[in-house]
């Protein structure tokens, strides 16, 4: 179950494609729902964006498989350092072989 923050459910999907200058962000909202989708060129860019999303009240962050375990851990550290680990859910796409 998602955590409701600031009267708006804000979900984000982050896609890591490690190439310089490969960062874009799109956000859309309707009523009580907001969705942000970002393509990020580096893990550092992802960490900065996660901090911004937390300040905006994001409640769920889904990471692409390309983040891997180390990238997920880095994002979890940003969330924990912000004090939002109880209000921000984090998941990562995994592929089964």
Phi, psi and omega per residue, in radians:
X1 nan 2.361 -3.113
X2 -1.337 2.638 3.094
X3 -1.599 2.301 -3.132
X4 -1.608 2.201 -3.098
X5 -2.277 2.376 3.056
X6 0.982 0.553 3.118
X7 1.135 0.109 3.114
X8 -2.334 2.332 3.026
X9 -1.456 2.061 -3.116
X10 -2.051 2.008 3.132
X11 -1.971 2.541 3.124
X12 -2.326 2.450 3.038
X13 -2.087 2.106 -3.089
X14 -1.931 2.259 -3.129
X15 -2.034 2.124 -3.129
X16 -1.693 2.045 3.080
X17 -2.266 1.655 -2.964
X18 -1.263 1.573 3.028
X19 -2.576 2.390 -3.128
X20 -0.974 2.347 3.096
X21 1.320 0.221 -3.074
X22 -1.716 0.900 -3.109
X23 -2.082 2.255 3.044
X24 -2.588 2.672 -3.130
X25 -2.423 2.343 3.069
X26 -2.298 2.317 3.104
X27 -2.265 2.411 3.081
X28 -2.366 2.622 3.127
X29 -2.581 2.714 3.089
X30 -2.680 2.109 3.140
X31 1.059 -2.125 -3.087
X32 -1.643 0.219 -3.081
X33 -2.149 2.362 3.059
X34 -2.342 2.384 3.138
X35 -2.194 2.226 3.064
X36 -2.031 2.339 3.089
X37 -2.182 2.226 -3.116
X38 -2.281 2.424 2.940
X39 -1.854 2.194 -3.027
X40 -2.120 2.446 -3.083
X41 -1.557 -0.154 -3.137
X42 -2.750 2.802 3.092
X43 -1.170 -0.618 3.096
X44 -1.070 -0.724 3.092
X45 -1.102 -0.683 3.117
X46 -1.119 -0.747 3.129
X47 -1.080 -0.743 3.109
X48 -1.106 -0.759 -3.129
X49 -1.139 -0.709 3.127
X50 -1.034 -0.723 3.088
X51 -1.044 -0.743 3.122
X52 -1.150 -0.744 -3.138
X53 -1.105 -0.669 3.099
X54 -1.076 -0.762 3.116
X55 -1.091 -0.485 3.128
X56 -1.502 -0.065 3.094
X57 1.599 0.436 3.115
X58 -1.016 2.480 -3.135
X59 -1.962 -0.383 3.105
X60 -2.472 2.397 3.064
X61 -2.222 2.161 3.086
X62 -1.937 2.252 -3.114
X63 -1.814 2.510 3.055
X64 -1.217 2.820 -3.129
X65 -1.042 -0.476 -3.098
X66 -1.131 -0.254 3.071
X67 -1.184 -0.584 -3.106
X68 1.127 3.133 -3.108
X69 -1.132 -0.690 -3.114
X70 -1.173 -0.711 3.107
X71 -1.157 -0.715 3.085
X72 -1.075 -0.752 3.128
X73 -1.076 -0.693 3.125
X74 -1.120 -0.730 3.108
X75 -1.157 -0.741 3.096
X76 -1.051 -0.619 3.112
X77 -1.144 -0.749 3.101
X78 -1.043 -0.794 -3.138
X79 -1.102 -0.799 -3.137
X80 -1.112 -0.753 3.140
X81 -1.095 -0.455 3.128
X82 -1.447 -0.203 -3.091
X83 1.450 0.218 -3.057
X84 -1.755 0.210 -3.068
X85 -1.083 -0.324 3.102
X86 -1.578 -0.240 -3.088
X87 -2.011 -0.187 -3.113
X88 -2.057 2.060 3.089
X89 -1.574 2.449 -3.129
X90 -2.196 2.360 3.071
X91 -2.387 2.836 3.106
X92 -2.395 2.357 3.081
X93 -1.191 2.367 3.075
X94 -2.281 2.498 3.128
X95 -1.816 2.368 3.087
X96 -1.630 2.454 3.118
X97 -1.959 nan nan
